[in-house]
Amino acid sequence: MTETINFESFDKYNLPPLDRKGKIFIDGIQERVNHSFEFIKTQYPNFEKLSIAIDFIEYHNSDAVKADFEQLERVGYFPATETEMELDHAIKHALIGSYKAAFADLRRALELTLTSIYLTSEHIDKKQAVQWLNSQTNSPFVSEMLQKLIKGGRYKDINDNYKWSDNFKQFYWNISDFAHNKGQLKSYRQLNETNFFMSGTSAPRINLKTLSLFCDAYITCVEEIVVMLSLYNPVIIVSLPMFEKFGLNPPLSGFFEEHQSEVINQIIPDRYKAFFENLKQSDEEIKGIVEWVSSQPDLTQEQIEEQFRQDKIFMDDLNSGRYDKH
C-alpha cells in the first residue's frame, strides 16, 4: 500500500530533524483518534468486553490489592497504580496509531501485576521486595516468577488442572514479539501498513486490522490480570455487604462490593470459570473473610447519615481551602 502525502504541506519535511519528527507526528492526530474511536465503537465486535475491561482497570484494579502488612511494607500500591498507567497509555498509543508502544505497555502491565504478587508471596523476603521497589535490583524474570508460584496453593491447583502458566506465557510471548521485533510481521511497516519513510521519519497512520488486534490483546491482558488478582486475593470474587457493615469507612482495600465482584466474574475467562466457582465454596481464606465481614453489625440509618454528614463537612472544608495540602 502506498502512503498518501499532502504535498501542500510539504514544507514540514524541510524542518530541522527534531522539529520535523514532532510536526509530522502530530499532523492529523485528531483525525487518527476519531478514526480509531469510530472503528472501536461501531465495528469492533468485542466492544462490550473491551469496555468492561477498561472500566475494571479504571475503577476497581487498586481496590483488589490487599491492604495488609505484607503488601504495604513490601511494594505498597505502586505496582497497581503503575499498571493502571501502563494500560491507560496503551489505549492512548493505540488510538493515535503508535501500536508498538501500545503492545509494550500491555506487556509491562502484565509484568507489574505478576511481580507485585510474586514479591508479596512467601517465596521472597521483604528486603528483596523493598530493593525492587526502590529500583535497587532488577525485576525477576517472568518464567522464574511463574515457576515458583505454581509450586503451591491456588497457583498450583489452577496450573495442574488448567495449565495456567502455559496459557499466561503464550500470551506474554505473543505481545513480546512486537517489542522483540520478531520479523517483518511485527514491524512498524506491517503494523501501520506504511511504506512511506522520508528524511528519517514516517507519517503515522491508522491500521484497523492492527487496532482490532490490539483491542483483543487489551482484553486478554486484563483477563490475565484479573485471574492473577483472584488467585492472590480470592475474596474479591465474592460479593460482600461492605456498605451495610462499614458505610463510607470500609477497610482500605482488598474487598469488593456486589457490583465489583460481578465485574470481575464477567472478566474471568471461560476456561477458568469452573475453577473459581469451586474456589468460592472451598477456599478457606474466602470462608474466613466472609465469616468476619458477616459477623460485623449492620450500621444503623442514623450511623450512615452521620457518616455522610461528616464526609460533607470534610469535603466542604477541603473545597474551601481550609486544609492546606502542604
Buried (B, 14 or more C-beta within 10 A) or exposed (E): EEBEEEEEEEEBBEBEEEEBBEBBBEBBEEEBBEBBEEBBEEEBEBBEBBEBBBEBBEEBBBBBBBBBEBBBEBBBBEBBBBBBBBBBBBBBBBBBBBBBBBBBBBBBBBBBBBBBBBBBBEBBEEEBBBBBBEEEEEBBEBEEBBEBBBEEBBBBBBBEEBEBBEBBBEBBEBBBBBBEEEEEEBEBEBBBBBEBEEEEBBBBBBBBEBBBBBBBBBBBBBBBBBBBBBBBBBBBBBBBBBBBBBBEEBEEBBBBBEEBBEBBBEBBBEEBEEBBEEBBEEBEEBBEBBEEBEEEEEBEEEEBEBBEEEEEEEEEEEEEEEEEEE
